Amino acid sequence: QVHLVESGGGLVQAGGSLRLSCAASGRTFSSYGMGWFRQAPGKEREPVAAINWIGSSIYYADSVKGRFTISRDNAKNTVYLQMNSLKPEDTAVYYCAADPRRILVLTATKVDPDEYDYWGQGTQVTVSS
């Protein structure tokens, strides 16, 4: 069992930055791939970024490449999402999730929310224009 708690969301102006954190309980955090997903009102949940369990592979959605950075600190049981150059279209509820699969190379087709077993409650990110 993994319990996830996100923090760091808020209101920011376009062009600004936020860093989201996701703290995980349990001693098996290092065995999980971790992902960040987001859901805007009226839209489906979409993947934003993912990192595999050993940190050797990272995936970014095209819409955030070059602006967002995912990282993990297994000693702190925490995964981060650094978001720079934020745009109004980044406004959404952001969720972190844990994936039990041992994927060596993350690709768009492998970052499937249906495969993630554990989810946080979400944190709101609002970017004003």
C-alpha positions as YAML, in Angstrom:
chain: A
units: angstrom
residues:
- id: 1
  name: GLN
  ca: [0.00, 0.00, 0.00]
- id: 2
  name: VAL
  ca: [1.29, 3.47, -0.93]
- id: 3
  name: HIS
  ca: [-0.29, 6.68, 0.30]
- id: 4
  name: LEU
  ca: [0.47, 9.79, -1.77]
- id: 5
  name: VAL
  ca: [0.07, 13.43, -0.75]
- id: 6
  name: GLU
  ca: [0.66, 16.27, -3.19]
- id: 7
  name: SER
  ca: [1.56, 19.83, -2.23]
- id: 8
  name: GLY
  ca: [2.87, 22.99, -3.82]
- id: 9
  name: GLY
  ca: [-0.03, 24.03, -6.01]
- id: 10
  name: GLY
  ca: [-1.38, 27.54, -6.09]
- id: 11
  name: LEU
  ca: [-2.10, 30.61, -8.15]
- id: 12
  name: VAL
  ca: [0.68, 32.03, -10.31]
- id: 13
  name: GLN
  ca: [0.93, 34.48, -13.17]
- id: 14
  name: ALA
  ca: [1.82, 33.34, -16.65]
- id: 15
  name: GLY
  ca: [5.56, 32.94, -16.97]
- id: 16
  name: GLY
  ca: [5.94, 32.05, -13.32]
- id: 17
  name: SER
  ca: [7.08, 28.85, -11.63]
- id: 18
  name: LEU
  ca: [5.81, 26.33, -9.13]
- id: 19
  name: ARG
  ca: [7.28, 23.17, -7.67]
- id: 20
  name: LEU
  ca: [4.93, 20.36, -6.83]
- id: 21
  name: SER
  ca: [5.90, 17.69, -4.33]
- id: 22
  name: CYS
  ca: [4.41, 14.27, -3.79]
- id: 23
  name: ALA
  ca: [5.26, 12.58, -0.52]
- id: 24
  name: ALA
  ca: [4.77, 8.82, -0.36]
- id: 25
  name: SER
  ca: [4.31, 6.60, 2.64]
- id: 26
  name: GLY
  ca: [5.64, 3.08, 2.83]
- id: 27
  name: ARG
  ca: [9.06, 1.54, 2.45]
- id: 28
  name: THR
  ca: [8.51, 0.37, -1.11]
- id: 29
  name: PHE
  ca: [8.53, 3.81, -2.78]
- id: 30
  name: SER
  ca: [11.76, 3.03, -4.63]
- id: 31
  name: SER
  ca: [10.13, 0.07, -6.36]
- id: 32
  name: TYR
  ca: [7.45, 2.22, -8.03]
- id: 33
  name: GLY
  ca: [7.52, 4.28, -11.15]
- id: 34
  name: MET
  ca: [5.96, 7.67, -10.48]
- id: 35
  name: GLY
  ca: [3.90, 9.89, -12.69]
- id: 36
  name: TRP
  ca: [2.29, 13.30, -12.69]
- id: 37
  name: PHE
  ca: [-1.05, 13.70, -14.40]
- id: 38
  name: ARG
  ca: [-3.41, 16.64, -14.71]
- id: 39
  name: GLN
  ca: [-7.06, 17.20, -15.34]
- id: 40
  name: ALA
  ca: [-8.61, 20.46, -16.42]
- id: 41
  name: PRO
  ca: [-12.36, 21.13, -16.11]
- id: 42
  name: GLY
  ca: [-14.28, 19.30, -18.80]
- id: 43
  name: LYS
  ca: [-11.21, 17.43, -20.01]
- id: 44
  name: GLU
  ca: [-9.83, 13.95, -19.52]
- id: 45
  name: ARG
  ca: [-6.94, 13.24, -17.20]
- id: 46
  name: GLU
  ca: [-3.70, 13.43, -19.16]
- id: 47
  name: PRO
  ca: [-0.13, 12.43, -18.41]
- id: 48
  name: VAL
  ca: [2.33, 15.25, -17.79]
- id: 49
  name: ALA
  ca: [5.57, 13.51, -16.81]
- id: 50
  name: ALA
  ca: [6.76, 10.17, -15.50]
- id: 51
  name: ILE
  ca: [9.93, 8.68, -14.11]
- id: 52
  name: ASN
  ca: [10.69, 4.99, -13.78]
- id: 53
  name: TRP
  ca: [11.52, 3.27, -10.51]
- id: 54
  name: ILE
  ca: [15.28, 3.59, -10.90]
- id: 55
  name: GLY
  ca: [15.21, 7.08, -12.41]
- id: 56
  name: SER
  ca: [16.83, 5.94, -15.66]
- id: 57
  name: SER
  ca: [13.96, 6.90, -17.94]
- id: 58
  name: ILE
  ca: [11.80, 10.00, -18.00]
- id: 59
  name: TYR
  ca: [8.78, 10.87, -20.11]
- id: 60
  name: TYR
  ca: [7.32, 14.32, -20.78]
- id: 61
  name: ALA
  ca: [4.20, 15.25, -22.65]
- id: 62
  name: ASP
  ca: [5.00, 17.39, -25.68]
- id: 63
  name: SER
  ca: [3.06, 20.28, -24.17]
- id: 64
  name: VAL
  ca: [5.46, 20.56, -21.21]
- id: 65
  name: LYS
  ca: [8.82, 19.56, -22.71]
- id: 66
  name: GLY
  ca: [11.50, 22.11, -21.93]
- id: 67
  name: ARG
  ca: [9.39, 23.73, -19.21]
- id: 68
  name: PHE
  ca: [8.70, 20.99, -16.64]
- id: 69
  name: THR
  ca: [11.18, 18.72, -14.86]
- id: 70
  name: ILE
  ca: [10.32, 15.58, -12.93]
- id: 71
  name: SER
  ca: [12.69, 14.18, -10.33]
- id: 72
  name: ARG
  ca: [12.60, 11.76, -7.43]
- id: 73
  name: ASP
  ca: [14.41, 11.46, -4.12]
- id: 74
  name: ASN
  ca: [14.05, 7.89, -2.91]
- id: 75
  name: ALA
  ca: [15.70, 8.74, 0.42]
- id: 76
  name: LYS
  ca: [12.86, 11.18, 1.09]
- id: 77
  name: ASN
  ca: [10.11, 9.09, -0.57]
- id: 78
  name: THR
  ca: [9.26, 12.13, -2.66]
- id: 79
  name: VAL
  ca: [8.77, 12.93, -6.32]
- id: 80
  name: TYR
  ca: [8.84, 16.50, -7.61]
- id: 81
  name: LEU
  ca: [7.55, 18.39, -10.60]
- id: 82
  name: GLN
  ca: [9.32, 21.68, -11.26]
- id: 83
  name: MET
  ca: [7.13, 23.80, -13.53]
- id: 84
  name: ASN
  ca: [8.62, 26.84, -15.22]
- id: 85
  name: SER
  ca: [7.30, 29.26, -17.83]
- id: 86
  name: LEU
  ca: [3.77, 28.39, -16.83]
- id: 87
  name: LYS
  ca: [0.94, 29.11, -19.24]
- id: 88
  name: PRO
  ca: [-2.79, 29.58, -18.63]
- id: 89
  name: GLU
  ca: [-3.38, 26.26, -20.40]
- id: 90
  name: ASP
  ca: [-1.41, 24.53, -17.63]
- id: 91
  name: THR
  ca: [-4.28, 25.28, -15.26]
- id: 92
  name: ALA
  ca: [-5.58, 21.99, -13.86]
- id: 93
  name: VAL
  ca: [-5.66, 19.72, -10.86]
- id: 94
  name: TYR
  ca: [-2.34, 17.89, -10.74]
- id: 95
  name: TYR
  ca: [-2.13, 14.35, -9.42]
- id: 96
  name: CYS
  ca: [0.80, 12.12, -8.66]
- id: 97
  name: ALA
  ca: [0.48, 8.38, -9.03]
- id: 98
  name: ALA
  ca: [2.50, 5.21, -8.42]
- id: 99
  name: ASP
  ca: [3.05, 2.52, -11.04]
- id: 100
  name: PRO
  ca: [4.20, -0.95, -9.93]
- id: 101
  name: ARG
  ca: [5.51, -1.96, -13.36]
- id: 102
  name: ARG
  ca: [9.27, -2.19, -13.95]
- id: 103
  name: ILE
  ca: [9.48, -0.24, -17.19]
- id: 104
  name: LEU
  ca: [12.98, 0.44, -18.46]
- id: 105
  name: VAL
  ca: [12.06, 2.91, -21.19]
- id: 106
  name: LEU
  ca: [9.05, 5.17, -20.73]
- id: 107
  name: THR
  ca: [7.12, 6.12, -23.84]
- id: 108
  name: ALA
  ca: [3.79, 7.82, -24.41]
- id: 109
  name: THR
  ca: [1.95, 4.52, -24.75]
- id: 110
  name: LYS
  ca: [3.40, 3.19, -21.51]
- id: 111
  name: VAL
  ca: [2.35, 6.16, -19.38]
- id: 112
  name: ASP
  ca: [-1.19, 4.87, -19.02]
- id: 113
  name: PRO
  ca: [-3.17, 6.13, -16.01]
- id: 114
  name: ASP
  ca: [-5.05, 2.82, -15.89]
- id: 115
  name: GLU
  ca: [-1.78, 1.08, -14.96]
- id: 116
  name: TYR
  ca: [-1.08, 3.30, -11.96]
- id: 117
  name: ASP
  ca: [-2.27, 1.70, -8.75]
- id: 118
  name: TYR
  ca: [-2.12, 4.54, -6.26]
- id: 119
  name: TRP
  ca: [-3.17, 8.18, -6.58]
- id: 120
  name: GLY
  ca: [-2.91, 11.30, -4.50]
- id: 121
  name: GLN
  ca: [-5.80, 13.63, -3.84]
- id: 122
  name: GLY
  ca: [-4.57, 16.26, -6.26]
- id: 123
  name: THR
  ca: [-3.38, 19.84, -5.97]
- id: 124
  name: GLN
  ca: [-4.83, 22.80, -7.88]
- id: 125
  name: VAL
  ca: [-2.58, 24.82, -10.17]
- id: 126
  name: THR
  ca: [-4.05, 28.02, -11.58]
- id: 127
  name: VAL
  ca: [-2.12, 30.17, -14.03]
- id: 128
  name: SER
  ca: [-3.51, 33.63, -14.70]
- id: 129
  name: SER
  ca: [-2.89, 35.49, -17.93]
...
